[in-house]
Amino acid sequence: VGDADAEAAFLRDALELEFIIGDLLFGPEVERMIGLPPGAGLDFRVFGDPEEPLGRIEIVEYQRTAGEDRYTRARPPARGLLLAGWRCADLAPLRARLAGLGVTVTEHGEIDAIYGHGEVISFASPAGFRIEVQARRRPQAGIPSGN
């Protein structure tokens, strides 16, 4: 990301993810491992649920280096992680937080997906990363949820 502080604030304030771990990594070993020029480094931060190893987001900002912004290349048919999917119990509080942050939300309505059925919204982080969130639907009495 171009601004780790802005992305971290968004993950904390919009998605209510907790900061788990992070550090500034500098030195010859980091330069060799990542392929950075001398004196450059990384600011990395991991957010999520400290009790759950899955569903975490790591953000990385290069430090003391200039280069081409290649994020615009991360669009289909590019390979790699192009969006994150989340589920929540209720979209209303998330919509309110996003509105308070001035984030544009796209409404997708009720969707059947591989992981279940429910209402879906999507939006972008400050870095432009696409995030989709689906409301978990509670099954009706006597009807399996399919989840």
KEKE-3310 file (N, C-alpha, C; in steps of 0.2 Angstrom, whole numbers, plus 5000, padded with zeros to 4 digits):
npx = (5004:5002:5000:5002:4997:4984:4978:4978:4970:4958:4955:4954:4944:4933:4931:4933:4944:4957:4973:4987:5000:5016:5029:5044:5055:5072:5088:5103:5099:5085:5085:5091:5083:5070:5074:5077:5083:5099:5097:5083:5067:5053:5037:5027:5010:4999:4982:4966:4958:4964:4963:4960:4967:4964:4958:4965:4972:4986:4996:5008:5020:5032:5047:5058:5061:5059:5048:5039:5021:5013:5001:4989:4990:4984:4972:4959:4964:4974:4984:4983:4979:4965:4954:4945:4935:4922:4912:4898:4887:4877:4874:4870:4877:4890:4888:4884:4896:4905:4898:4900:4913:4914:4914:4911:4898:4894:4879:4874:4863:4854:4863:4868:4881:4896:4899:4887:4871:4865:4864:4874:4887:4899:4915:4929:4945:4956:4968:4963:4959:4948:4934:4922:4907:4897:4881:4877:4865:4852:4846:4829:4817:4818:4823:4838:4853:4863:4876)
npy = (4994:5012:5020:5015:5019:5025:5014:5005:5012:5011:4997:4995:5004:5003:4989:4984:4977:4969:4975:4964:4961:4969:4977:4987:4983:4982:4982:4973:4959:4959:4968:4959:4948:4953:4960:4974:4990:4997:5003:5003:4997:4988:4991:4982:4976:4966:4962:4957:4944:4940:4927:4919:4911:4912:4922:4934:4950:4957:4971:4980:4992:4999:5006:5021:5020:5022:5020:5012:5012:4998:4993:4995:4986:4975:4968:4958:4950:4947:4937:4931:4938:4947:4952:4953:4943:4944:4939:4943:4946:4955:4968:4981:4989:4989:4996:5008:5012:5013:5023:5034:5035:5040:5031:5024:5012:4998:4990:4973:4965:4950:4935:4920:4910:4900:4899:4901:4909:4926:4943:4955:4967:4978:4987:4998:4999:5012:5010:5005:4992:4979:4974:4962:4959:4948:4946:4935:4923:4918:4901:4897:4890:4872:4872:4868:4877:4876:4880)
npz = (5000:4998:5008:5024:5036:5033:5028:5038:5048:5041:5041:5054:5058:5049:5047:5059:5063:5073:5077:5076:5074:5070:5062:5058:5045:5042:5035:5029:5027:5025:5013:5004:5004:5000:4989:4989:4987:4995:5011:5011:5016:5025:5031:5040:5044:5053:5053:5061:5069:5085:5090:5080:5067:5053:5040:5041:5037:5029:5028:5018:5017:5007:5012:5012:4998:4981:4967:4954:4954:4955:4957:4950:4940:4946:4942:4935:4920:4929:4940:4957:4973:4972:4978:4994:5004:5016:5030:5040:5054:5053:5041:5043:5054:5048:5036:5042:5048:5037:5029:5038:5036:5024:5013:4997:4994:4986:4982:4981:4983:4987:4986:4980:4985:4985:4998:5004:5006:5005:5009:5000:5000:4993:4993:4993:5000:5006:4998:4987:4987:4984:4993:4998:5007:5015:5022:5035:5034:5045:5046:5042:5053:5054:5041:5033:5033:5023:5024)
capx = (5000:5005:5000:5000:4993:4978:4975:4977:4965:4952:4954:4952:4938:4928:4930:4934:4949:4962:4980:4989:5008:5019:5036:5048:5060:5077:5094:5105:5095:5079:5086:5093:5077:5065:5076:5076:5090:5102:5093:5075:5064:5046:5033:5021:5006:4994:4975:4962:4956:4970:4961:4958:4973:4962:4954:4969:4975:4993:4997:5015:5022:5039:5050:5064:5062:5054:5047:5033:5016:5011:4994:4984:4990:4981:4965:4958:4966:4980:4984:4984:4973:4962:4949:4944:4928:4921:4905:4896:4880:4872:4877:4868:4882:4896:4886:4884:4903:4907:4895:4903:4920:4913:4916:4906:4896:4890:4874:4873:4857:4854:4867:4869:4888:4899:4899:4880:4866:4865:4865:4882:4890:4907:4918:4936:4950:4960:4973:4959:4958:4941:4932:4915:4905:4890:4877:4876:4858:4850:4841:4822:4816:4817:4827:4845:4856:4867:4883)
capy = (5000:5018:5023:5010:5022:5026:5007:5002:5015:5009:4991:4995:5008:5000:4982:4983:4971:4971:4975:4958:4961:4973:4979:4990:4978:4985:4979:4969:4953:4961:4970:4953:4943:4956:4963:4981:4994:4998:5007:5002:4992:4987:4992:4977:4976:4961:4964:4951:4941:4937:4920:4915:4912:4913:4929:4940:4954:4960:4977:4981:4998:5000:5012:5023:5018:5025:5015:5012:5009:4993:4991:4996:4979:4969:4968:4953:4943:4946:4932:4933:4940:4953:4955:4949:4942:4943:4938:4947:4944:4961:4973:4988:4992:4990:5001:5015:5014:5015:5030:5039:5036:5043:5026:5022:5005:4995:4985:4967:4961:4943:4932:4913:4909:4894:4899:4902:4914:4931:4950:4956:4973:4978:4993:4998:5002:5018:5008:5003:4985:4977:4970:4960:4957:4945:4945:4928:4922:4912:4897:4896:4884:4866:4872:4868:4884:4875:4883)
capz = (5000:4998:5015:5028:5041:5031:5027:5045:5051:5038:5043:5061:5059:5045:5048:5066:5064:5078:5076:5079:5075:5064:5063:5053:5044:5038:5035:5023:5026:5022:5007:5000:5004:4996:4983:4990:4987:5001:5015:5010:5021:5025:5036:5039:5049:5052:5057:5061:5076:5087:5092:5074:5062:5046:5039:5043:5032:5030:5024:5018:5014:5006:5016:5009:4991:4976:4962:4950:4957:4950:4960:4944:4936:4950:4940:4930:4921:4933:4945:4964:4977:4969:4983:5000:5006:5023:5032:5046:5056:5051:5037:5045:5057:5044:5032:5045:5049:5030:5028:5042:5033:5017:5008:4993:4995:4980:4984:4976:4984:4989:4982:4982:4984:4987:5005:5007:5003:5009:5006:4999:4998:4991:4993:4992:5005:5004:4993:4981:4987:4984:4999:4998:5014:5015:5029:5037:5035:5049:5043:5045:5057:5050:5035:5033:5030:5017:5026)
cpx = (5004:5005:4997:4996:4986:4974:4974:4971:4958:4950:4951:4945:4932:4926:4931:4939:4954:4969:4983:4997:5010:5026:5039:5054:5065:5083:5096:5101:5089:5080:5087:5086:5071:5067:5076:5083:5092:5098:5086:5073:5056:5043:5027:5017:5000:4988:4971:4959:4961:4969:4960:4964:4971:4958:4958:4971:4981:4994:5005:5016:5030:5042:5057:5066:5057:5054:5040:5027:5013:5004:4989:4985:4987:4974:4965:4961:4972:4979:4986:4978:4971:4956:4948:4937:4927:4914:4904:4889:4875:4876:4876:4874:4888:4894:4886:4892:4906:4904:4898:4910:4920:4915:4910:4905:4892:4885:4873:4867:4859:4858:4868:4877:4890:4898:4892:4876:4865:4866:4872:4882:4897:4909:4926:4940:4953:4965:4969:4958:4951:4939:4924:4913:4898:4887:4876:4868:4857:4845:4834:4821:4814:4820:4834:4848:4860:4874:4887)
cpy = (5006:5021:5018:5013:5023:5019:5004:5005:5012:5002:4991:4999:5005:4993:4980:4977:4974:4971:4969:4959:4966:4975:4983:4985:4982:4981:4975:4963:4954:4963:4964:4949:4946:4959:4971:4984:4995:5004:5007:4997:4991:4989:4987:4977:4970:4963:4958:4950:4938:4929:4916:4916:4913:4919:4935:4944:4957:4965:4978:4988:4998:5006:5014:5020:5021:5020:5016:5009:5004:4990:4991:4989:4974:4969:4961:4954:4942:4940:4934:4935:4947:4956:4950:4949:4941:4941:4941:4945:4949:4966:4980:4992:4994:4996:5008:5017:5017:5022:5035:5040:5039:5038:5024:5014:5003:4989:4979:4963:4954:4939:4924:4912:4902:4893:4900:4907:4920:4938:4952:4964:4973:4986:4993:5001:5008:5016:5006:4995:4983:4973:4969:4958:4954:4944:4937:4927:4916:4908:4897:4890:4878:4866:4873:4875:4882:4878:4878)
cpz = (5000:5004:5020:5034:5039:5030:5033:5048:5048:5041:5050:5062:5055:5047:5055:5067:5069:5075:5079:5080:5069:5066:5057:5052:5039:5039:5029:5021:5022:5015:5002:4999:4999:4989:4983:4989:4994:5005:5015:5015:5020:5031:5035:5045:5048:5056:5056:5068:5079:5089:5086:5069:5055:5046:5042:5036:5034:5025:5024:5014:5013:5009:5012:5002:4986:4970:4958:4954:4953:4952:4954:4940:4940:4948:4935:4923:4925:4938:4952:4967:4975:4973:4989:5001:5013:5024:5039:5048:5053:5047:5039:5049:5053:5039:5035:5046:5042:5028:5032:5040:5026:5011:5004:4993:4989:4983:4979:4977:4987:4984:4984:4980:4986:4994:5008:5003:5008:5005:5005:4997:4996:4992:4993:4998:5002:4998:4987:4981:4988:4990:4998:5005:5013:5022:5029:5038:5040:5046:5046:5049:5053:5043:5035:5030:5024:5018:5029)
residu = (VAL:GLY:ASP:ALA:ASP:ALA:GLU:ALA:ALA:PHE:LEU:ARG:ASP:ALA:LEU:GLU:LEU:GLU:PHE:ILE:ILE:GLY:ASP:LEU:LEU:PHE:GLY:PRO:GLU:VAL:GLU:ARG:MET:ILE:GLY:LEU:PRO:PRO:GLY:ALA:GLY:LEU:ASP:PHE:ARG:VAL:PHE:GLY:ASP:PRO:GLU:GLU:PRO:LEU:GLY:ARG:ILE:GLU:ILE:VAL:GLU:TYR:GLN:ARG:THR:ALA:GLY:GLU:ASP:ARG:TYR:THR:ARG:ALA:ARG:PRO:PRO:ALA:ARG:GLY:LEU:LEU:LEU:ALA:GLY:TRP:ARG:CYS:ALA:ASP:LEU:ALA:PRO:LEU:ARG:ALA:ARG:LEU:ALA:GLY:LEU:GLY:VAL:THR:VAL:THR:GLU:HIS:GLY:GLU:ILE:ASP:ALA:ILE:TYR:GLY:HIS:GLY:GLU:VAL:ILE:SER:PHE:ALA:SER:PRO:ALA:GLY:PHE:ARG:ILE:GLU:VAL:GLN:ALA:ARG:ARG:ARG:PRO:GLN:ALA:GLY:ILE:PRO:SER:GLY:ASN)
# end
